[in-house]
Amino acid sequence: MSASKEENTQVLFVKRPADRLDVAETFAIARQPMPTPADGQLLLRIIYLSIDPGTRSWMEDRRSYVSPLVLNEMMRGSGVAEVIESRCADYSVGDIVIASTGWQEYAAVDATLVSRLSVPEGIALPVAFAGLHIAGLTAYFGMLDIGQIKAGQTVVVSGAAGATGSIAVQIAKLHGCRVIGIAGGPDKCRHLTEVLGVDVALDYRATTFEEDLATATPAFVDVFYDNVGGDVLDAVLLRLAKCSRIVLCGGISQYDRAEARGPKNYLEIIKQSASMVGFVLYDYKSRYPEAAAALAQWIAEGKIKVCVDVQEGGVSKAPDALARLFSGKNIGKQLVRVGAEPGNQ
């Protein structure tokens, strides 16, 4: 349901999941008065929300890289939005910005906490949002700064058909690496080879997955960019090259469990003098412009394809989109269309 100018639809976080996410129990829809921007703030009309697997970890009442979500408050999240009222001289009505908007239709946000989104000519707004925001930036820093990839190396990416993985594999190909993408199911594997251009696509659901991985890595694995964890991580640990690097970006196979399981083959890291490094995107906040500029150029030149999976139906569909993410139904970046794009209202 779309809000009138007097009403703002929000999604509230109302119950911490005990184990697997049940969106019907975890979230509730609320309708609040339209927010009013104060001096120095912007009133934003959200167009697309970013749905990210890491938000699942925020639901736990334990230490993380951000504070836990508070019960009965609005669900946290970022979006791309249009400025519809400005009380800051640096922004004008009609500007397109990225901000931590929360799961709602309208948001009053401090102007110091938003950033303009420059959409390259000929690039659709959701593609620019996905490629130049969380997914693209995370792939860039994880692959280049932590992975330190070099031409000729064998690079393996798990969750390779997802938001970050799909960009990570292309960055590796762009830098001359031999790239192996791991995904779930034949459709996603075809997408990896036919659309994203990976050298080998492996289906982790296949009964022969570990054999297939060994066959695909005769010279072993120089860099593993992991978005999944669990059994996939354990399998790749057995294929590490000497002095290889493991980039821990995510662990979607473990987020929705009461107790996450660590790797059982971790001794391989010692045996192969490998390094395993975890990171969160916020570590690189001061360097976002550098990464966004490089990504924008690659996207504009057609060297990187950004795939988006848009859930229609407004902000109330955001919980379903999150559940869709954990069921592995998405290909590329999962977004929710909250409002019409400018010019289509």
Residue pairs with C-beta under 8 A, 6 or more apart in sequence:
1 9
1 314
1 316
2 9
2 105
2 314
2 339
3 9
3 31
3 34
3 105
3 106
5 34
6 33
6 34
7 31
7 32
7 33
7 34
8 31
8 32
8 33
8 34
8 35
8 104
8 105
8 106
9 29
9 30
9 31
9 32
9 104
9 105
9 314
9 315
9 316
10 29
10 30
10 31
10 32
10 74
10 75
10 102
10 103
10 104
10 105
10 315
11 27
11 28
11 29
11 30
11 74
11 75
11 103
11 104
11 315
11 316
11 318
11 319
12 27
12 28
12 29
12 30
12 72
12 73
12 74
12 75
13 26
13 27
13 59
13 69
13 70
13 71
13 72
13 73
13 74
13 75
13 76
14 25
14 26
14 27
14 28
14 71
14 72
15 25
15 26
15 71
16 26
16 59
16 60
16 61
16 71
17 25
17 26
17 56
17 59
17 256
18 258
19 256
19 257
19 258
20 256
20 257
21 56
21 59
21 256
21 322
21 323
21 326
23 319
23 320
23 322
23 323
26 59
26 319
27 75
27 318
27 319
29 316
32 104
34 106
35 43
35 106
35 107
35 108
36 43
36 108
37 43
37 85
37 86
37 87
37 108
38 87
38 108
39 87
40 87
40 88
40 110
40 111
40 112
41 87
41 88
41 108
41 109
41 110
41 111
42 83
42 85
42 86
42 87
42 88
42 91
42 97
42 108
42 109
42 110
42 111
42 114
43 83
43 84
43 85
43 86
43 106
43 107
43 108
44 79
44 81
44 82
44 83
44 84
44 97
44 99
44 101
44 106
44 107
44 108
44 109
44 114
45 81
45 82
45 84
45 105
45 106
45 339
46 79
46 80
46 81
46 101
46 104
46 105
46 106
46 107
46 315
46 338
46 339
47 79
47 80
47 81
47 82
47 96
47 125
47 337
47 338
47 339
47 340
47 341
47 342
48 79
48 80
48 125
48 126
48 129
48 310
48 335
48 336
48 337
48 338
49 77
49 78
49 79
49 101
49 103
49 315
49 318
49 321
49 335
49 336
49 338
50 77
50 78
50 79
50 80
50 129
50 130
50 133
50 134
50 333
50 334
50 335
51 77
51 311
51 318
51 321
51 322
51 325
51 334
51 335
51 336
52 77
52 78
52 134
52 163
52 334
53 250
53 252
53 255
53 325
53 326
54 250
54 255
54 280
55 75
55 76
55 77
55 322
56 255
56 256
56 322
56 326
57 64
57 255
58 64
58 66
58 68
58 69
58 76
59 68
59 69
60 68
61 68
62 68
65 280
65 282
66 76
69 75
69 76
74 102
74 103
74 104
75 102
75 103
75 318
76 100
76 102
76 103
77 100
77 101
77 102
77 103
77 318
78 98
78 99
78 100
78 101
78 133
78 134
79 98
79 99
79 101
79 107
79 338
80 96
80 97
80 98
80 117
80 125
80 126
80 129
80 133
81 96
81 97
81 98
81 99
81 101
81 107
82 94
82 95
82 96
82 97
82 339
82 342
83 91
83 92
83 93
83 94
83 95
83 96
83 97
84 93
84 106
85 93
86 92
86 93
86 95
86 111
87 111
88 111
90 111
91 97
91 111
91 114
94 342
95 116
96 116
96 117
96 119
96 125
96 342
97 114
97 115
97 116
97 117
98 114
98 115
98 116
98 117
98 129
98 133
99 107
99 109
99 113
99 114
99 115
100 109
100 113
101 107
101 109
103 315
103 318
104 315
105 314
105 315
105 338
105 339
115 288
117 128
117 129
117 132
117 133
118 128
118 132
118 296
119 125
119 128
120 128
120 296
120 299
120 300
121 300
122 300
123 131
123 299
123 300
125 341
126 308
126 310
126 333
126 335
127 299
127 306
127 308
128 296
128 299
129 335
130 136
130 163
130 306
130 307
130 308
130 332
130 333
130 335
131 167
131 295
131 296
131 299
131 304
131 306
132 292
132 295
132 296
132 299
134 163
134 164
134 281
135 163
135 164
135 166
135 167
135 306
135 333
136 167
136 291
136 292
136 295
136 306
137 281
137 284
137 288
137 291
137 292
137 295
138 164
138 249
138 281
139 164
139 165
139 167
139 168
139 171
140 167
140 171
140 291
140 294
140 295
141 279
141 281
141 283
141 284
141 287
141 291
142 164
142 168
142 225
142 247
142 249
142 279
143 149
143 155
143 168
143 171
143 172
143 223
143 225
143 247
144 171
144 175
145 284
146 245
146 247
146 277
146 279
147 155
147 172
147 223
147 225
147 245
147 247
148 223
148 245
149 155
149 171
149 172
149 175
149 177
149 222
149 223
150 175
150 176
150 177
150 222
151 175
151 176
151 177
152 176
152 177
152 178
153 177
153 178
153 222
153 223
154 177
154 178
154 180
154 217
154 219
154 220
154 221
154 222
154 223
154 241
155 169
155 172
155 177
155 178
155 179
155 180
155 221
155 222
155 223
155 224
155 225
156 179
156 180
156 181
156 182
156 217
156 221
156 223
156 224
156 225
156 236
156 239
157 165
157 168
157 169
157 172
157 179
157 180
157 181
157 182
157 224
157 225
157 227
158 165
158 182
158 204
158 224
158 225
158 226
158 227
158 228
158 232
158 233
158 236
159 165
159 182
159 183
159 226
159 227
159 228
159 250
159 252
160 166
160 168
160 169
160 181
160 182
160 183
160 188
160 192
160 196
160 198
160 201
161 181
161 183
161 184
161 188
161 189
161 191
161 192
161 331
161 332
162 183
162 227
162 252
162 330
162 332
162 333
163 330
163 332
163 333
163 334
164 227
164 249
164 250
165 181
165 183
165 225
165 227
166 196
166 305
166 306
166 307
166 331
166 332
166 333
167 295
167 304
167 306
168 225
168 249
169 179
169 181
169 192
169 196
169 197
169 198
170 196
170 197
170 298
170 303
170 304
170 305
171 298
171 304
172 179
172 223
172 225
173 179
173 196
173 197
173 198
174 298
174 303
174 304
177 223
178 199
179 198
179 199
179 200
180 198
180 199
180 200
180 201
180 202
180 213
180 216
180 217
180 221
181 189
181 192
181 196
181 198
181 200
181 201
181 202
182 201
182 202
182 203
182 204
182 213
182 228
182 232
183 189
183 191
183 192
183 201
183 202
183 203
183 204
184 203
184 204
184 205
184 328
185 203
185 205
185 328
186 203
187 331
188 201
188 203
188 331
189 201
189 202
189 203
190 201
191 307
191 331
192 198
192 201
193 200
193 201
195 305
195 307
196 305
200 216
202 209
202 212
202 213
202 216
203 209
203 212
204 228
204 231
204 232
204 235
206 212
209 235
210 235
210 238
213 235
213 236
213 239
214 239
217 239
219 241
220 239
220 240
220 241
220 242
220 244
221 236
221 239
221 240
221 241
221 244
222 241
222 244
222 245
223 244
223 245
223 246
223 247
224 236
224 240
224 244
224 245
224 246
224 247
225 247
225 249
226 232
226 233
226 236
226 246
226 247
226 248
226 249
226 250
226 251
227 249
227 250
227 251
227 252
228 250
228 251
228 252
228 253
229 248
229 250
229 251
229 252
229 253
229 254
229 260
229 261
229 263
230 251
230 253
230 254
230 261
231 253
232 253
233 251
233 263
234 263
234 264
234 265
236 246
237 246
237 263
237 265
237 266
237 268
237 269
238 265
238 268
240 246
240 268
240 269
240 272
240 274
241 272
242 272
242 273
242 274
243 272
243 273
243 274
243 275
244 272
244 274
244 275
245 274
245 275
245 276
245 277
246 269
246 274
246 275
246 276
246 277
247 277
247 279
248 276
248 277
248 278
248 279
249 279
251 260
252 325
252 326
254 260
254 261
255 326
256 326
268 274
269 275
269 276
284 291
295 304
298 304
299 306
306 332
306 333
307 331
307 332
307 333
308 332
308 333
308 335
309 330
309 331
309 332
309 333
309 334
309 335
310 335
310 336
310 337
311 317
311 318
311 320
311 321
311 324
311 334
311 335
311 336
311 337
312 337
313 336
313 337
314 336
314 337
314 338
314 339
315 336
315 338
317 336
318 336
321 334
321 335
321 336
322 334
324 330
324 334
325 334
339 345
